[in-house]
Each structure stands twice: as structure tokens, then as C-alpha cells.
Amino acid sequence: MKIQDFEGLAVNHISRGYGIIEKAYYEEQRDCYYLEVVFNEKESTFVFPDCFEKFLVLEDINANNYVQKLISDKKEKLAKEKAEKERLKKEAEEQAKLDYEYYIKNKRKAEYIEKQRLYFKIKHEKEFPYSTFLAYQGRTWDWESKEQILCIHREYDRKVAFWDIISELKVKDIILHCKGQLLVAVSRVTKEAYESDKDSYGENVKSLRLNSDYIVLRNPIYLQQYRDDIQQYDEDNEPRLSPFNKHGKGNQGYIYPIDRDLAQAFIVEATRQNQDLLNVEYIRELLELYQ
């Protein structure tokens, strides 16, 4: 039915009684339909079809059914729009919460790693003037050990401040290299961090590198057999921000500062199974402090 089809139809009002629809029209400015109804020579204006929900009833059964269908469809549409709006609002709130938690988590990580790095620097500079680090290389091991480098790219470094750690490593700092749960090499920084246009996979990605003289162990050390030592030396560190978790297993990540005493413990075990390490001057220096 068109809006004009309602002109001349009889209606009953809940309080004013019988009436006739004199005029039915659309008002573009308000984007709304209106009915002008005459009750005993008194005229009233109603919003269409909303007025048939509470105030008016059409005497024409077919017209009344049509109007009730319009009202039902409108309610259903509004209910869907409301539900969708609430769903989007809930999703936005949940995402905002996740974003905030992610921000806080990674802010704390960066702050803790910075604090840890400064702590180790102050603690060791008198006894042993070089810092110790542990790197998890995994799939990058073959290429990085061959090229005698460590390398990290910006995309990976969104998660934690590994870029900042590598940028502050100094010449002669000591790095323990792990592949999986195995300690597979020891090295000393020979050239401080510099930017490169390629990552460890040869991709054209802005990255940060440093050079390090790898000494590959003929007999790798399985770190998990020293879990008690790990938990003893690392107990003051927050597990998720240190090289190891609370169970003494390796954390996900690339490079972390490691307590010098724990680094010494690993190197002691490495020299027992790899006697050639004793020919390396800085290894001997580190072991002397352990005695």
C-alpha cells in the first residue's frame, strides 16, 4: 500500500474514539510519514506507522494487518541494528583491553630488560669488565654462525627490545649461542652493532647486525641437565623476561642478558667437554673469576 491509500480509512483511538484519516503524506525534511485524523471535527496528527502500535486501530482488516506487518518488520530491524551495535561495541572494548594489556606487557618487558642490562653492567664492570648474553638462534644458526654475526630485523623486534640490546653490546662482550636446548657455541663481540638492508634469511629488510668470533663446540652442552643451576642463579629474575622460564627451560626470544655467574657455570661445563676452549684467553679470564 502507498501512504495515500490510507486517506479516507476509518480508525479508532484509545481515548478519542472514531475518526477518519483525512490526509496521509511524507515529509522529506524529517524523513517521516504522517497521518492527519479528524475526531468529531477535531484534527490530530500522528506519526505513521508508529501510531498504530499504541493509539490507533484501523477498521479495515487488510489495512490493519499491513500496518502491523510494517511495525513488526521495523521492530525486527531495530533489534538487529541494536544487537549489531552492541556486538561491535563489545568487540571494540575487548580489542581495546587486549591492546592495553599488550602495551603494558611489552612496556614492562622493555623496562625490565633495560633495568637488567644496566644491573649486569654495574655489577660486572669491576670484576669482569664485559657483559654476558645468551642468544637463541634456531633456524638462523647455520647462516649466522657461518657469517660470524648476530642479526635482528625490525618486524621481529616489535615484540621485545632485542634491537636495543644488540645495539648496546660492546666489543669483547661474551655471547653464549644456543640452538634449541643445546649450547652450541661461545663468542666475543668483535664489531659493535651496525645497520644492514638484509636479515638473517637474506630478505631485503632493515636489520641490525654485529660481528662475533664464534667458537663452535665440538661437544654441545644440553642445558636442561643444569636446570637446578639455572633456577638457582636466575631465581631473582622475572622468569618470562629472563633467558629461562620458571621451569628452567629456554624462553622464546632472540637475545637476553644473562647473569655472569650462570654464564660462568655453563662455560665451566663446556670446557670440561671441550678442552680446546682453555686456549681462549677470555674464557680463561672468566673461569678464573669462577674459582
SVG drawing of the C-alpha trace seen along z (x, -y; Angstrom):
<svg xmlns="http://www.w3.org/2000/svg" viewBox="-18 -20 114 54">
<polyline fill="none" stroke="black" stroke-width="0.4" points="0.0,0.0 1.0,-3.6 0.8,-6.2 -2.0,-7.9 -4.1,-4.7 -4.8,-5.3 -6.7,-8.5 -10.4,-8.0 -9.9,-4.9 -11.7,-4.7 -9.8,-4.4 -10.5,-4.1 -8.4,-5.9 -8.0,-4.6 -9.5,-7.7 -10.9,-9.9 -12.9,-7.2 -13.9,-7.0 -12.1,-9.1 -11.3,-9.4 -7.8,-9.7 -8.2,-12.9 -4.6,-13.2 -1.6,-10.9 1.8,-12.3 5.6,-12.1 7.7,-14.9 11.1,-14.9 12.7,-17.3 12.1,-15.0 12.1,-11.8 8.9,-10.7 5.3,-9.7 2.3,-11.4 -1.5,-10.9 -3.9,-13.7 -7.0,-12.2 -10.3,-14.1 -12.2,-13.1 -15.6,-14.9 -14.3,-17.9 -11.1,-18.0 -7.9,-17.2 -4.9,-15.4 -1.5,-14.5 0.2,-11.1 3.5,-9.5 3.0,-6.6 3.1,-3.6 4.1,-4.1 0.7,-5.4 -0.9,-2.0 1.3,-0.4 -0.4,-2.1 -3.0,-4.7 -4.9,-3.8 -6.6,-0.7 -7.7,-0.6 -11.2,0.8 -10.2,2.2 -8.7,5.6 -6.4,5.9 -5.0,2.4 -4.6,3.1 -2.7,6.4 -0.5,4.5 0.3,1.8 1.1,4.4 3.5,6.1 5.3,2.8 5.5,2.3 6.8,5.9 9.4,5.5 10.5,2.2 11.0,3.7 12.9,6.6 15.2,4.2 15.8,2.0 16.5,5.1 19.1,6.3 20.7,2.9 20.9,2.7 22.4,6.2 24.9,5.4 25.8,2.1 26.3,3.9 28.4,6.6 30.6,4.0 30.9,2.1 31.8,5.3 34.4,6.2 35.9,2.7 36.0,2.9 37.6,6.3 40.2,5.2 41.0,2.1 41.5,4.2 43.8,6.6 45.7,3.7 46.2,2.1 47.3,5.4 49.7,5.9 51.1,2.4 51.6,2.8 53.1,6.3 55.7,5.1 56.3,1.9 57.2,3.8 59.4,6.2 61.3,3.3 61.7,1.6 62.8,4.8 65.3,5.7 66.8,2.2 67.0,2.5 68.5,5.9 71.1,4.8 72.2,1.8 72.3,4.0 74.6,6.5 76.8,3.7 77.3,2.1 77.7,5.5 80.4,6.8 82.4,3.8 84.8,4.1 85.2,7.9 84.9,8.6 84.6,5.5 82.4,7.3 78.8,8.3 77.4,11.7 74.5,12.6 72.6,15.7 71.2,15.9 68.6,18.3 69.2,18.7 67.3,21.8 66.7,21.5 69.1,18.6 72.0,20.5 73.5,22.0 73.7,18.7 74.6,16.5 77.4,18.8 78.8,19.0 78.8,15.3 80.0,14.8 77.2,12.4 74.0,11.8 71.2,10.2 67.7,9.0 65.1,7.1 62.5,4.5 59.4,6.7 60.5,9.2 61.6,6.6 58.0,5.3 57.6,7.8 60.6,7.0 63.5,4.7 66.1,7.1 67.1,4.4 68.1,2.1 70.0,5.0 72.1,5.7 72.7,2.0 74.3,1.7 76.6,4.8 80.2,3.7 83.4,5.1 84.6,8.1 81.2,8.8 80.6,12.5 77.7,14.4 76.6,17.9 74.9,19.3 72.0,21.8 70.2,23.9 67.2,25.5 68.2,26.6 71.8,27.0 74.7,24.6 76.5,24.9 79.0,22.0 80.7,19.2 81.8,16.0 83.1,12.5 81.8,9.3 84.4,8.1 82.4,5.3 79.5,3.4 76.1,3.1 75.6,1.6 72.5,1.4 72.0,3.6 69.4,3.9 69.2,7.7 68.1,10.0 69.3,13.5 67.3,15.0 68.8,12.7 65.5,10.8 65.5,7.1 64.5,6.0 66.1,3.3 68.1,5.1 70.8,4.6 73.9,6.8 77.0,7.2 80.1,9.3 81.2,12.0 84.0,14.6 82.1,17.9 83.9,20.8 81.7,23.8 81.6,26.5 82.6,30.0 80.5,31.3 77.4,29.2 76.0,28.8 72.5,29.9 71.3,27.0 68.4,28.9 70.7,31.1 71.7,28.0 68.2,27.0 69.0,26.6 71.8,24.3 69.6,22.2 66.9,21.9 69.5,21.1 71.3,18.3 68.2,17.0 65.7,17.0 65.9,13.2 64.8,12.5 61.2,12.5 61.0,15.8 59.2,14.6 61.7,11.7 64.9,13.7 66.5,16.3 64.7,19.0 61.3,19.6 60.4,20.7 60.9,24.3 64.4,23.6 63.6,24.0 64.5,21.5 62.2,18.6 61.1,17.6 63.1,14.7 66.4,13.8 68.9,12.5 68.9,11.7 71.4,10.5 72.4,13.5 73.8,13.5 77.6,13.7 77.7,16.4 75.3,18.6 77.3,17.9 80.4,19.0 78.7,22.2 77.8,23.0 81.3,22.3 82.9,24.4 80.8,27.4 81.6,26.5 85.4,26.6 85.1,30.0 83.8,31.5 85.7,29.1 89.2,28.8 90.3,26.5 88.2,23.7 91.0,23.4 93.2,21.9 91.0,18.9 92.1,16.0 88.8,14.5 87.5,18.0 90.4,18.4 89.7,14.9 86.1,15.8 87.0,19.2 89.5,17.6 86.7,15.5 84.6,18.6 87.3,20.3"/>
</svg>
